């Protein structure tokens, strides 16, 4: 009997989920993360989850891992010293970049642009030129390049990027440069833009390939060390790393193309949420993953997470497919402070992380955090032990929050409630980015909260947005690990294909897409994925002729063959209208085409829980003094493991489990469904309670109204 293991490493905790391949049964564990060497925390977690399951680690044959190594490398600026090779005349490609400044109209006043990951001093030009149609205009001067790259190596570069103009049309010069560089600079990893992102637009291609080189040594070292340590305790383990788009990459692919891992960690939670939502009957939902350091949010429509062709980490945007996840520095470890200049309470983005952590964790932390505020408010009871064994220190939490109370001249409870409310508003701001600002009314979606701290804030977030029900899945603290364990190997192949619709036929597009599908399938075949288990998806990037903006449209191949180019044209016009309120009577133009191939994930069985009556009395384990909405309440505390299907939990209530704690506010209640999900609704809720209604796009002129209504208690109306 074999097992597969899902592992998600967060800033504060490492979550693990062990699945029996044959029966689908699973076991979970949560251990503190070890930031200095994440693999140490992973090994501790493996020992614990295997002990819980009563098996030897040698029974594990697959490990699926969501990691933040690439993400943190970019955020902390601790990547490799990268050299860059460009075509002669394009040395400043990263400095010129794109004329985009984040923020409002005055954003340029305070915007501090980060330095390129490959500085100008480490950029050299190759004397060569390829035309836009792939013809060689100027042959590569190999002798000059050999001399220049040797000088670059003398400056101590740790990785080399090659991004030549029009290499997407002809990669001959890039590949020759790699051969020369490996001769002159043995041991220095070389990333080619024709391999990483073989598409047009020299800046996007260059910055993406440079980012790949920047994180590559760190990721290579981490994956290599992790695999070595896994092999010490397991036997012939097969390691896969979660990609930003929710699929799995082989360990070798992850080391060669780590730019595809920049949103690896958060993508696992969305994948797990899709699985839970399918069981609960809510295919349309907003997801909120609240960890110790940050909150990640996403939108799922029709059971599918929304993907985008760009990945953004900090102020670095690269062209790599990812789940459309937005991140805000608001988590359980976010530090609250009151700047002397304004005297206004602020929460985050600074975090206490895993070391020393919040004051309540008894690890030496003294700064007031969101977790400390939750302890002071009584939302984390004295009897609660995080991860099953971490005892909370209420006195230390109160002492830390007292700093905020003193600065604001308020009592400690009101200060803690202020921290709680502000961090909730920060999370709502992120949720609006994936809903209202993209034409979706949040009242049309349920809200699913997970992560260790998500259920503490879920009820309050749903009330702010009008998104009902607020869904708390079983084991919310390890849902990311569940997503890691249930997803499948995935790869994609793309190419630039610029054609006006009047210049092509449907047969030509179909032929090109199928060829890309065959190419992408080769990567899965190398991972021994059976052809019968492969599913193919196709996408095209389209724009109006003469337009700079392009939008990605999913292509239904049989529909394209049946209807013709109108199948693409109508989808593009509809998406353009949803995002920008209008469509134009102009010729449509293809820019890029893409095939995505995915294998088959494991089928985890979550059996229905025992059915009971309305009363949850059998699950009561005590009561807790709490402070909610500016008033003192005595909340009933429940053991989630003892709840039964059909139970109705009246608020105020606190539901405890090994990996998380759920807060149900006064005036609300939680319904326990057949699979143990807690569905939180306002008392007297009259909306639909079984599945979500079909979402509707918010009308442009109503966007501001939706924004205002999100603040009140509104019933739900529903590739490499």
N, C-alpha and C positions, 0 to 999 in steps of 0.2 A: 504494500500500500504506500502510495507516494503523496506528498503534500506540496503545495505552493504557498509562498509567503509574500504578502504585500507589506511594504515598509514605506512609511512616510516620515521624513525627518523635518521637523519644524524648528523654529527658533528656540522653543522652550521644552517641548516634549517630542519624543520619537514614538510613533504609533505603529503597531504591528497587527496583522490579521493573517492567521494560519488557516488554510483551506484544505480539506481532504478532497483530493481529486476525484475519488470514486463516489463518495456520499454527498459532497457539497457542504458538509458541516464545517463550522469554523470556530476558532478560538481567538481571543484578542488580548493585547497587552499594551501598556503605556509606561514608558520609562523616561527619565529626564534626558534631554539631548546633551551631547558633549561637544560644544562648539569648536574646541581645539582640535578634535579629531572625531568627526561624526561617526566613523566606523565603530568606535568604541561603544557608543550608545546603541548602535544597531546590534552588535554582538550581545550586549547585555539584554536587549529586548528579545533576541532569538532564544537565549537561555531561559528567559522567563516564560515566553509563550509556549515553548516546547515542554517545559515543566508542567504548565497548566494543562496541556493536551496529553501529557503522559507519553511522549514520544522522544526519540533521539533526534538531534539535529540532522543526522545522516539520512533521515527519511525525507528531507526537503530536497526536491530536485529542481525547483524553479523559484527564483527570487525576483519579484517585480518591485522596483524601487523608484519612488518619487523623491527627487533631491533638489536642494536649493543652492548647491555649490556654485553653479554657473551664475545664478541670480545674484547671490551675495558677492561674488567676485566683481561683478559690474558695479553693484551698489557701493561697495567699499573701496573701489579703485585699486584692487590688489592683484590685478591680472599680470600677464606677461609683458615684457618689454618687446613691443612688436615693430618689426620693420615692414615697410610697404613698398611694393614695386608697381608703378603706374606707367602708362604710355607717355612718351615724351610730350610735354605740354600740359599734362594733367596732374602735376605734382601737388597742387593745392586742392585736390578734389574734396578732401575731408574738411578743409578750412572754409571753402566756399559753401559747401553743404546746401541746405534749402533755406529760403528766407521765411522761416516759420518761428514765431515767438509764442510760447505758451502763455496763457493768462488772458486778461481782458484787454481793453484798448490801451491801457497804460502799462501792460505787462513788460514792455521793453525797458521801462525805467528801472525795474528791480531784477530783471532776468540776468543771471550770471551763467553764461554758456560754459558747459564743461569742456575741457580740452579733449581733442581727438585721442582715441586709444592708440593711434599710431602717429606720433608727432612728426612735424615737418622735417626735423633734424634727422629722422630715421626713414625718410622717404626718398627713394631714388627713381629715376626715370629710365625705362627701357627704350632704346632707339628702335621703334617698330611701329607699324600701323596696319590695322585690318579695317576694311570697309564695312559698312552697315549690312551688306549682303554677304559678307564672309570672304570677299576677295582680298588677297594680300597686297596692300599698297606699298609698304616699305618692309623689306625683309629684316628680321631681328639681327642686330649687330651683337653677335655672341661674345666677341673678344672684349668689347667695351663693357657689356653686362657682367662678364666674369670678374673684371677688375672692380667694378662698382659694388657688386655684392660681397666681394672679399673685404672691401673697406667698411661696408655695413656690418659685416660679422665682427670686425675689430671693435665695434662700438658695444658689443655685448648683447646683441638681440637674442631673445629667447624663443621667438616664433616669427615666421615670415609669411606675409600675405602678398599674393599676386592678383592684381585686378586691372586688366588691360581693357581699353576701350574696344567694344564690339566683340569681345571674346565669346559672348553668347552665340555669335554667328559662326565663329571659327576659333577653336581653342588650341590650335597648333602651337602658337607662340607661348601661351601660358604653360603648356605641358613641357615644352623644351626648356623654359626658364626653370621649372621645377627640377628637371634633370640636372641642369648646371648647378643650381643652388644646393642640391643634395651632395654634389661632388665637392663643392667649395666649402659648404657649411654642414658637414655630416652631424646628424643628431638634432638639428634644428627642424621642428615640424613646419611643413609648408602647406598653407591653405590656398586653393585655387578658386577664384570666383566662378569658373565654369563648372566646378563640382558643387560648390555650396549653393549658389543661386544663379543658374544659367538664364538670366532674364535681362532685358534692356534696362536702361537708366543707370549711368555709371556711378552716381553717388550712392544710391540704394544698394547696388551690388558691392561697391567698395566697403561701405560701412558695415554691411552684414558679414562680409568675409573677414574684415579686420576684427570684428567682435568674436568671430569664430576662433581666430588666432589668439585673441586676448585671453579667453577663458580656457583654451585648449590644454595648456600644460597643467593647470590646476585640476581640471576635470579628468585628464588622463591619469594623473597621479592618484586622485581619489578613487576612481573606478578600478584601477590596477590594484591598489592596496585593499580595497573592499573585497574584490574577487579573491585575492590571495588569502585574506583572513576568513572569508566564507569557506574556502576550500579546506582550511585547517579544521573546521568544526563540522562541515557537511561533506558530502561525497558527490563529485562530478556535478556540482550545482551549475545551473544555467541562469546567468544574470541578465536581466533586461532593465533598461532605464526608461521611465515614462517621458514621453515627448511633450512639448508644449501644446500640441493639438489633441492630446488625450490618447494617443496610440503608444505602443512600446517600440523602443529601438534596442538592437543588440548592444552588448557592451562595446564591441568594436566600433559600431556606427556612432555610439554616444561619444567615444573618445575622438573620433575623426571629425564629427560634425556637432560639437556641443552647443552651437548657436541654436539648435533645435530644442534645447533643454531649458531655455531661460524661464519658462513658466511651468516647468516640470511638476513642482510640488503642488501648486494650486489646481492644476488640471486634474489631478487624481480625485479631489473632492467633488468636482463637477461630474466626473464619470460615475462616482458612487451615488451622487444625488439622482442622476438619470435612472439608475437601477432602482432606487428606493421609490422614486416618483411613479415609475411604471406600476409598482405593486400598489401604491396608495391611490392610484387613479387620478393623479394630477399631472398631466403632461406639460402644463404651462406653469412655470414657476420661476421665482427669483431665488438664487442661492446666496447664502451668507456663511462664509467660512471664517470664524473668528478664532485666531490662535493667540499665542502669547505676545507676538510682535506686531502682527498686521491682520487686516481683514480683507479677504478676497471675495468679490461678488461677481455673479454672472447671471445671464438670462437664458432660460431653456424654453423653447417653443415647440410644441408638437412632439415632445420627447427627445428633441435634438438640441444640444448646446450650439449657440451661435459661434461660428469661427470667423477669424479675420486673417488677412494675409500679412499682417504686421504684428510684431511683438515689441512692446515698450517696457523697458526696465529703467527706472529713474528718468533721465531725459535722453536715453539712447533708444532709438527706434530702428529695428532691423526688419528685413523682409524675410520672415519665417512664419509659417502657419501656426496659429495658436487659438485655443479657446478664448473667446472675447471676455477676458477677466480683467477687472479693474481692482487695483489694490490701494488701500489707504493705511497709513501708519496708525492704526487704532486696534489694539489688542489687549489681552489681560495684563500684559507687562508694560503698557504705555504709561509714561510718567506724566503726572499732572503737575502744573506749575502756574504761578501767578507772576508774570513779568512786572517789574517795578514801574516801567514806563506807562503801561496801560492799566494795571490793576485788575485785569480781566482774566478769568480762569481759562487756561489752555490745557488740552490733553494730547500728548504725543507731539510729533512722531517719534521722539526719543523713547527708547524702551529699556527696561531693566533686563530683558532677555532671560536666558536660563541661568546666567551667572552674573550678579548675585541673585537676580530675580526679585519679585515683590517682597516687601517686608514680611508678609504673612507666611512666606515659604521657609522661614528659619534658616536662610542660607547667607545671611549677612546684609541683605538689602535694607536700605533705610528710606529710599525715596517713595513718595505716595504714588501708587499705581491704580489702574482700574480694578485689578484683582483685590487690592486692599480695600477699595471703596465697596466692592461687593461683599467683602467680609464684614465691614462695619455696618452695612445695610441689612445684614442677616441673610443675604441671598446664598452665601456659602456657610452652612451651619457649622457649629463647633464639632458635630459628630461626623462631618464630611472629611474624607481623606482622599486627596487628589491622586489619581492613578492607583488607588487602592491602598497606598501606604504613606502618602505625604500628609502629615498632620499640620493643620493651619494654626497660626498664632494670632488670635484676635487682638491681644494687647499690643503686639508690634504693629499690626495694621492700623489700629486706632491712633497710635503714636505718630505714625507716618502721615495719616490723613489730617491729623491735628495741625500740621504745618500749613495746609491749605485753609483750614478753618480759621486759623489765626490771621493769615494774610487777608482773608475775605471778611473777617470780623463776624463769623457765623459759628453756630454750633457744629460739632463734628459730623452729625447725621446729615445736616443740610449740605455741608461741604461734600460729603460722600455722594449724596444724591445729585449734586451739581456735576461731579465727575462722571457719574453714570449717564446723566442726560446729555452732556456734551459729547461723550464718545458715541452715543446713539445717533446724534445729529451728524457726526462725522461719517458714520456708516451709511446713513441715509443719503448723504451727498454722493458717496460712491455708487449706491444703488440707482440713483437718478441718472448717472452716466450711462448705465446699460439699459435704462427703461425710458424715461421721459425724453431724454436728449436724443434718443434714437427712434422716437415716434411710438413708443409703447406706453400704454396707461398701466401703472403698477397695480391698479385695482382689478385688472383683468388676470392677475397672476397670484397663485399661492406663494408663500415664502417659506423656504426650507433653511433652517439654521443648523449648523454643525460645527465641528471643531470643539476643542475643550470648553471655550467660553461662549460659543454661539447661542446655546439654549438659555443662557442667562439674560440675553438681550433680545431674543426672538419676539416675544410678546410685545415689547415696547416698540420694536421696529415695525411690526405689522400694524400697530395702532397708528404710527406716524404716516405710514404709506397707504393704509386702507387695503392691504394685501392679506386676504384671509383664505384658508386657514393659515396659521403659523404652524408648520410641520416640524416636529422633533423626531427624527428617526431613532430606532434603537442603536445604541453604540455610536452616538454622534461624534464623540471624540476621536474615533478611529475610522470615520467614513472615508477619509482620503486614502487610508491603507486598503479599504474595501475597493475603492476605485482602482487602485494600483493592481490589486489581485484579479479583478474581473475584466480588465481591458485586454486588448490583443495587439500583436505585432502589426505595425503600420509603416508604410513608406509611400513616397510620392515621387512623381517625375513630372517636370514641367519644361516648357520652352517658350521663348518669345515667338509670336505668330501674328504679325501685324497685317491685317487684311480688312478692307472695307467689305461690308456684307454683299455689295454688288460685284465684288471681285472673286467670290468663292461660292461653292455649292455645299449643301449639307453633306454630301458624300465625302468631300474632301476633309471636312471637319471631323466626321466620324472616323475616317481612316487615320488621321493624325492622333485623335484621342485614344483609339485602340492601340496604336503603336506605343504611346506613352504608358498605357496600362500594362503592356507586355514588359516594358522596361522596368516599371516599378515592381512587378510581380517577381522579378529575378531576385530582389533583395529578400523577399519573404521565402522564396525557395531555398536560399542559402541558410535560412533559419529553420529549414525542414518543415515549413508550413504546407500541408497538402493543398493542391490546387483546388480541390473541392471545398475547402474551408475559406477560400479567398473571396472577398466581395470587392467589387470595383465601383468607384465613384469618379465622376468627371466634373471639372469646373472650367469656366472660361472667364477671363477678365475682359470687360467690355467698356467702351466709352462712346460718346458721340464724336464723330469725326471732327478734329480740330480742338477737342477738349483735352485738358491735362488730366483731370480726374478719371479714375477708372473704378468700376465696381465688379466684385466677383459674383458670378451667377452659377448655381449648380445646374448641371445638364443631365436631363433624363434621356439617355441615348435612344431608346425605342421611340420616345415622343419626338425627338429631333428627326429621326428617320421618317417618321410618319407625317409630321406637320411641316418640317423644314425649319428655316432660320427664324420664322415667326415665334417658334417655341422659346428661343433665346431672347428675341427682341421684346416680347411682352413681359418676360420676367425682369429684364433690365429696366424697362420703363416703369414697372410697378415698384421696384426697389428705389429707383431714382425719385419717384413721386413720394414714397414713404419718407425718405430721408430729407428731401429738399422741396417738397410740395408741388413739383411740376415735372413734366416730361417735355422734351423738345422735338419738333418735327424735322429732325436732322438725320443724316445717314449714320448708321451704327458701325462701329469698327471693333474688331477683335484686337487684343493686345498680347495676351498670353493664354496658353491652354495648359491644362494640368490633369493628371490622373492620380487618384489616391486609391491604394489597395490595402485592405486590412484583413487580418486573419480572424479566427474565431476565438472568442474569450471563453473562460470557464463559466459554467452555469452553477452559481451558488444557490442553494435552496434555503430560503428562510421560511420555516414552517409557521403555520398559523398558531397563535398562542391560545391558551385555554380561555374559553368563553365564560364570562361572569355576568352579574347583574349591573345595575347602574351604580351602586354604591362601591367606592374603592376602599372601604373601611379596612379590609383585610390587609391592605398594603401600608397602612399608617404605622409609622415608627416613632412619632413624637410630634412636637410642635416647636416653633422657632419665632422669637421676637424679630420682627422686620420693620423697616421704614420704607413705605411705598407712597408715592404721590404726596409727600409732605406730611404723612400721618403714620402713627404707630399701628401695626397690625400684628396679630398672632397668626402666623401661617402654619398650616398643617404640613408636616413633612412625610413624604411617601418613599418607599423602596420600590424603584421601578420594576425590579425583577418579580415583585409580587402582584403587579397590576394585571388585570385580565381584560380581554376584549369586551367592549361594551361599557366599561367603567367610565363614569363622568366625574372628573376631578374639579371641584369648585375652587375658584381663587378666593383669597390668596393662598397659594400653595407652592411648595418646593418639592421637586421630584429628584431624588438622588440616584446615581448609578456610578459604576467604577470610574468611568472616564469623563463624566460631565454632570452638570446640575441644571435642571430646568426650573425657571421661575414663571409662575402663572399669576398675573396681577389681579387685584380686586376688580370685580365686574366682568370677569372672563372665566372660561372653563375649558378643560381639556378633555376631548373624547379619545378613548383608546380604541384604535381600529383592530381589525383581525390579525394584523402582523405586528402589533405592538407599537405602531407609530402614535404619537400624541398629537392630535389636531386641535389647536387652540383657537377658540372663537370668542367674540364678545357675547355676553349674556343677552338673550333675546334676538340673536342673529337670525335673519330671515332669508339669507341668500342660499345658494345652492351648496350642498354639503358633500356631494359625491362627484368628484372630478371637477375640473375647471372648465368654464365656458370658453368657447373659441375666442382668442385674443383679437382685439381690434386695434388698428393703428390710431394713435391719438391725432386728431385733426390739428394742423399747425396752429390755427388761431386759438385752439383750446389748450395748447401746451402750458401757458401761464396759469390757466385755471386748474389744470391737473396738478401743477406745482403747488398751488395754494391748497387744493383739497387734500393733498398728501399729508398735510399737517394736522388734519382733524380725524376724528373717529368716523370713518366712512365705511359702510358695509361693502363687502366685495360684490361687484357686479360681474360680477364675474371677476515641402516635401523633401527632399533632403534639406 
